[in-house]
């Protein structure tokens, strides 16, 4: 069947090509004498656009956009009872020679009407609100890190090597010394006396690292960077408080008071408070309340579970199977055929959620867990990149299974799988030995001839 002969699946479909200043909208040709119209991006015009779609009997809308220009229109259409779908631009390549916004919106409308476009995943509004704050927080953390580098640069220019002696210049010892320097203290011995007892470097080494040239221009830069870092830390705390308030309004899947948290099987290091669980709420309890299971027990997800919550929400039934979820994350190869040959490469996407699972997999390089063993075994088989992708996929499947089936993480399964793998390996060696005319004998078995 030719593409243009496909029957309409969505008879009341519209297509919109969204830009920063103008929006081109196409409705079915039989709905209006002017089926393609242009609207400006002002709020008043967006409401006129929605009114026109309702007058044309449109019930579902596909839109293509870059950046965040689509968000205001998406929210307006959703509030009007229409079904907006944000679609991927790579799914609707236009006919060559007709690449204009006027033609693009008509092409989008046609593809959507015949059922060839799928909308992007978007969690519920209450999750989107928390996600916006979380992404804002991540931006603040990145900007605060820049000022940490500026402080280190100013110290290096004065030949103060304190940031090479202690691990974290923004820790208790580092900030105490920097604040004392900015307050006018220049004696290395007095500055070194501010050392916290848990710092591994001794006081003599710290004293030597604090002898340098106290130049005013570098002290000025150090002061500004220190103040800006403090400003960002206050804003990060405000983000944490706002996220705690928004999370409290989300419907819980379990009540920790009625169904307490399962025992924590992980050895956790005390955190310094600069994290989403350090200002007003316990992250592990909050994530357990919303997911219904303790996903922090999955190796690698100790510090990304809250970010995952803001990206995918608490209901994963939008993905019918774990394979669909993994495909959305771009953690599995495509099955594309061209010229009679299969191409099984992985799609190149900028999936934030997929990146979180890959980071979780990368952190297991030295982990003494079943997933850590799996990562190291896959490295020997597939190389670093392939092993990270395979482990990230396995973590995603475990995460999906736990959330959808409401089961806790069971680490004993890895022992069973390892025993089964050893049995398969032993059987393979026995077949190879028998093929060569040998008989394998266990090391602690009865001595017998090894030649068949």
C-alpha positions in Angstrom: 0.0 0.0 0.0 1.3 3.4 -0.9 1.8 5.9 1.9 -0.7 8.3 0.5 -3.3 5.5 0.3 -3.4 4.7 4.0 -6.8 5.0 5.7 -7.2 7.7 8.3 -6.8 6.5 11.8 -7.3 9.9 13.5 -9.9 11.7 11.4 -9.9 14.7 13.8 -6.1 15.2 13.8 -4.2 18.5 13.4 -0.5 19.2 12.9 1.5 22.1 14.3 5.0 23.3 13.4 6.2 25.4 16.4 8.8 28.2 16.2 9.9 30.8 18.6 7.7 33.6 17.1 5.3 31.8 14.7 3.2 28.6 14.8 1.9 27.0 11.6 -1.2 24.9 12.1 -2.9 22.5 9.7 -6.3 20.8 10.1 -8.1 18.3 7.8 -8.9 20.1 4.5 -12.6 19.5 4.8 -12.9 21.4 8.2 -12.2 24.9 7.0 -11.9 26.9 3.8 -8.4 27.9 5.1 -7.0 24.7 6.5 -3.5 26.1 7.2 -3.1 29.1 9.3 -0.3 31.0 11.0 -0.5 32.2 14.6 2.0 34.3 16.7 3.4 32.9 19.9 1.8 35.3 22.3 -0.6 33.9 24.9 -3.6 35.6 23.3 -2.8 34.0 20.0 -2.3 30.6 21.5 -5.9 30.8 22.9 -7.2 31.9 19.5 -5.4 28.8 18.0 -7.1 26.5 20.5 -10.5 28.1 19.8 -10.0 27.5 16.1 -9.0 23.9 16.6 -12.1 23.3 18.7 -14.3 25.0 16.1 -12.8 22.6 13.5 -13.7 19.6 15.6 -10.0 18.6 16.3 -9.5 16.2 19.2 -5.8 15.3 18.9 -2.8 17.4 17.9 0.7 16.5 16.9 3.4 19.1 17.3 7.0 19.4 16.4 9.2 21.8 18.2 12.8 22.5 19.4 13.7 23.7 22.9 10.9 24.6 25.2 8.7 26.6 22.8 6.0 23.8 22.8 5.3 23.9 26.6 2.8 26.9 26.7 0.8 25.6 23.8 0.9 22.0 25.1 -0.5 23.1 28.5 -3.2 25.2 26.9 -4.4 22.4 24.6 -4.3 19.9 27.5 -6.5 22.2 29.6 -9.0 22.5 26.8 -9.5 18.7 26.7 -7.5 18.1 23.5 -4.8 15.4 23.3 -1.5 17.0 22.4 1.4 14.8 21.3 5.0 16.1 21.1 6.6 14.1 18.3 10.2 13.5 17.3 11.4 15.4 14.3 13.4 12.5 13.0 10.1 10.5 12.6 8.7 12.8 9.9 11.3 13.6 7.3 9.6 15.7 4.7 9.6 15.4 0.9 12.8 17.0 -0.6 12.1 20.5 -2.0 9.1 21.2 0.2 10.9 22.1 3.4 8.9 25.1 4.7 6.9 25.6 7.9 3.8 25.9 5.8 4.3 22.4 4.2 5.7 20.9 7.4 2.5 21.4 9.4 0.5 19.7 6.7 2.9 16.8 6.6 2.7 16.4 10.4 -1.1 16.5 10.2 -1.2 13.8 7.5 1.2 11.5 9.3 -0.7 11.9 12.6 -4.0 11.3 10.9 -2.8 7.9 9.4 -1.3 6.8 12.8 2.4 7.0 11.9 3.4 9.4 14.8 3.8 8.6 18.4 3.8 11.2 21.2 6.8 11.6 23.5 6.4 10.4 27.1 5.4 13.1 29.5 4.8 12.4 33.2 1.8 13.9 35.1 1.8 17.6 35.9 2.7 17.1 39.6 5.8 15.1 38.5 6.7 17.7 35.9 6.7 20.4 38.5 9.2 18.5 40.6 11.2 17.7 37.5 11.5 21.4 36.7 12.8 22.2 40.2 15.2 19.2 40.0 16.6 20.3 36.7 17.0 23.8 38.0 18.9 22.4 41.0 21.2 20.5 38.7 22.0 23.7 36.8 22.7 25.5 40.1 25.1 22.7 41.2 27.0 23.1 37.8 27.2 26.9 38.2 28.4 26.5 41.8 31.2 24.1 40.6 32.5 26.9 38.3 33.0 29.2 41.3 34.8 26.4 43.1 37.2 26.2 40.2 37.6 30.0 40.4 38.5 29.8 44.1 41.1 27.1 43.3 42.5 29.3 40.5 42.9 32.3 42.8 44.6 30.2 45.5 47.0 28.7 42.9 47.9 32.2 41.6 48.9 33.1 45.2 50.8 29.7 45.4 48.5 28.5 48.2 48.3 24.8 47.8 45.6 24.0 50.3 43.2 22.6 47.6 45.9 20.1 46.6 46.3 18.9 50.3 42.7 18.4 51.2 40.1 16.7 49.0 37.3 19.2 49.1 37.9 22.9 49.4 34.2 23.4 50.2 34.3 21.1 53.2 34.5 22.1 56.8 38.3 22.6 56.8 38.5 24.2 53.4 35.8 26.8 54.0 37.1 27.6 57.5 40.5 28.4 56.0 39.2 30.4 53.1 36.9 32.4 55.3 39.8 33.1 57.7 42.0 34.2 54.8 39.3 36.6 53.6 38.9 37.9 57.2 42.6 39.0 57.2 44.4 36.0 58.8 47.8 35.4 57.2 49.6 33.2 59.8 50.0 29.7 58.3 50.2 28.2 61.8 46.8 29.7 62.8 45.2 28.8 59.5 46.5 25.2 59.8 45.0 25.0 63.3 41.5 25.1 61.7 42.1 21.6 60.4 39.3 19.2 61.1 40.4 16.0 63.0 39.2 13.8 60.1 41.5 15.4 57.6 44.2 12.9 56.6 46.9 15.5 55.9 48.8 16.5 59.1 48.9 20.1 60.4 52.5 20.6 59.3 51.7 19.8 55.6 48.7 22.1 55.8 50.9 24.9 57.3 53.4 24.5 54.4 50.6 24.7 51.8 49.4 28.0 53.3 52.6 30.0 52.7 52.2 32.2 49.6 52.0 35.6 48.1 49.0 37.6 49.4 48.2 39.7 46.3 45.1 41.9 46.6 43.8 41.2 43.1 43.8 37.5 43.7 42.2 37.9 47.2 39.5 40.0 45.5 38.8 37.2 43.0 38.8 34.7 45.9 36.3 36.8 47.8 33.9 37.1 45.0 34.0 33.4 44.1 33.5 32.5 47.7 30.4 34.8 48.0 28.9 33.5 44.7 29.4 29.9 45.8 27.5 30.7 49.0 24.7 32.3 47.1 24.3 29.2 44.9 24.3 27.0 48.0 21.4 29.0 49.5 19.5 28.7 46.2 20.1 24.9 46.2 18.7 24.7 49.7 15.6 26.6 48.5 15.2 24.1 45.6 15.4 21.3 48.2 12.7 22.8 50.3 10.5 23.4 47.3 10.9 19.8 46.1 10.0 18.6 49.6 6.8 20.7 49.5 5.9 19.4 46.0 6.6 15.8 46.8 4.4 15.9 49.8 1.4 16.7 47.6 2.0 13.6 45.3 -0.2 10.7 46.1 1.8 8.0 47.9 1.7 4.3 46.8 2.5 3.1 50.4 2.4 4.6 53.8 5.7 4.1 55.6 3.9 4.1 58.9 1.7 1.1 57.9 4.3 -0.6 55.8 7.7 0.3 57.2 10.8 0.5 55.0 12.6 -2.9 54.6 16.0 -3.3 56.3 18.8 -1.4 54.5 21.3 -3.9 53.3 23.8 -1.3 52.1 26.6 0.3 54.1 26.0 4.0 53.6 28.5 6.8 54.2 27.2 9.8 56.1 26.5 12.6 53.7 27.5 16.2 54.0 23.9 17.5 53.7 24.3 19.1 50.2 21.8 16.7 48.6 18.1 16.5 48.2 17.8 14.5 51.4 19.7 16.9 53.5 17.3 19.8 54.1 14.0 18.7 55.6 13.2 15.2 54.3 14.7 11.7 54.1 15.3 10.8 50.5 15.1 7.1 51.0 11.8 7.3 52.9 10.3 9.7 50.4 11.3 7.6 47.4 9.9 4.5 49.1 6.6 6.3 49.8 6.1 7.3 46.2 7.5 4.3 44.3 6.1 1.7 46.8 9.4 -0.2 46.9 12.9 0.6 48.1 14.6 1.2 44.7 17.7 2.5 46.5 18.6 -1.1 47.2 19.5 -1.5 43.5 23.3 -1.1 43.2 24.1 2.1 41.4 20.9 3.9 42.1 21.8 5.2 45.6 22.0 8.9 44.5 19.9 9.0 41.3 16.5 7.5 42.5 15.0 10.9 43.2 16.1 12.2 39.8 14.5 9.1 38.2 11.3 9.8 40.0 11.2 13.3 38.5 11.8 12.0 35.0 9.6 8.9 34.8 7.1 9.4 37.6 5.6 6.7 39.8 3.5 4.9 37.2 5.3 3.0 34.5 2.2 1.3 33.0 2.6 3.6 30.0 5.3 1.1 29.0 3.6 -2.2 28.5 6.7 -4.3 29.0 10.3 -3.9 30.3 11.5 -4.1 26.7 9.4 -1.1 25.7 10.8 0.8 28.7 14.4 -0.1 27.8 13.8 0.9 24.1 12.5 4.3 25.3 15.7 4.7 27.2 17.8 3.8 24.1 19.6 1.1 26.0 19.0 -1.6 23.4 20.0 -1.9 19.7 17.6 -1.0 16.9 16.4 -3.8 14.5 16.6 -1.9 11.2 17.1 -3.5 7.9 18.4 -1.8 4.8 19.6 -3.5 1.6 18.7 -6.9 3.0 21.2 -6.4 5.9 20.4 -5.8 9.6 21.8 -2.8 11.4 21.8 -3.4 15.1 23.5 -0.2 16.4 22.1 1.8 19.3 20.1 5.0 18.6 21.9 8.2 19.3 19.6 10.2 21.7 19.9 12.6 24.5 17.8 10.7 27.0 18.4 12.1 30.5 16.9 9.0 32.0 19.0 6.6 29.9 22.1 8.6 30.9 21.2 8.1 34.6 21.1 4.4 34.2 24.4 4.5 32.3 26.0 6.5 35.1 24.6 4.0 37.6 26.2 1.2 35.6 29.6 3.0 35.4 29.7 3.4 39.2 29.7 -0.4 39.7 33.2 -1.0 38.4 34.5 -2.0 41.9 31.2 -3.0 43.4 31.2 -6.4 45.1 27.6 -7.1 44.0 26.0 -9.3 41.4 25.6 -6.3 39.1 29.3 -5.4 39.7 30.4 -8.9 38.7 28.1 -8.7 35.6 29.7 -5.4 34.6 33.2 -6.7 34.9 32.3 -10.0 33.0 30.7 -8.0 30.2 33.8 -5.7 30.0 35.9 -8.8 29.1 33.3 -9.8 26.5 32.1 -6.6 25.0 34.5 -3.9 26.0 33.8 -0.9 28.3 31.1 0.8 26.2 29.2 -2.4 25.5 29.5 -3.5 29.1 28.1 -0.2 30.4 25.2 -0.4 28.0 24.4 -4.0 28.9 24.6 -3.3 32.7 22.5 -0.1 32.4 19.8 -2.2 30.5 19.8 -4.8 33.3 19.5 -2.1 36.0 16.6 -0.5 34.0 14.8 -3.9 33.8 15.2 -4.5 37.5 13.9 -1.0 38.2 10.9 -1.5 35.9 10.1 -4.9 37.4 10.3 -3.6 41.0 8.1 -0.6 40.4 5.4 -2.3 38.3 5.2 -5.6 40.2 5.8 -4.0 43.6 8.5 -6.4 44.6 11.7 -5.7 46.6 15.2 -6.2 45.3 16.4 -9.7 46.0 20.2 -10.0 45.8 20.0 -13.8 46.3 18.9 -14.2 42.6 22.4 -13.4 41.5 23.8 -16.4 43.4 21.3 -18.7 41.6 22.2 -17.2 38.2 25.9 -17.5 38.9 25.4 -21.2 39.9 23.4 -21.8 36.6 26.2 -20.0 34.7 28.8 -22.3 36.2 26.8 -25.3 35.3 26.5 -24.2 31.7 30.2 -23.5 31.6 31.0 -26.9 33.0 28.8 -28.6 30.5 30.4 -26.7 27.7 33.9 -27.7 28.8 32.8 -31.4 29.1 31.4 -31.3 25.5 34.6 -29.8 24.2 36.7 -32.3 26.1 34.7 -35.2 24.9 35.0 -33.9 21.3 38.8 -34.0 21.7 38.7 -37.5 23.3 39.3 -36.4 26.9 37.4 -36.9 30.1 37.1 -34.0 32.6 37.7 -35.1 36.2 37.0 -32.7 39.2 40.1 -31.7 41.1 38.8 -33.4 44.2 37.5 -36.4 42.4 38.8 -40.0 42.2 42.0 -40.3 40.2 41.4 -41.9 36.8 42.8 -41.8 33.4 42.2 -38.5 31.6 42.3 -40.1 28.2 39.1 -41.5 26.9 
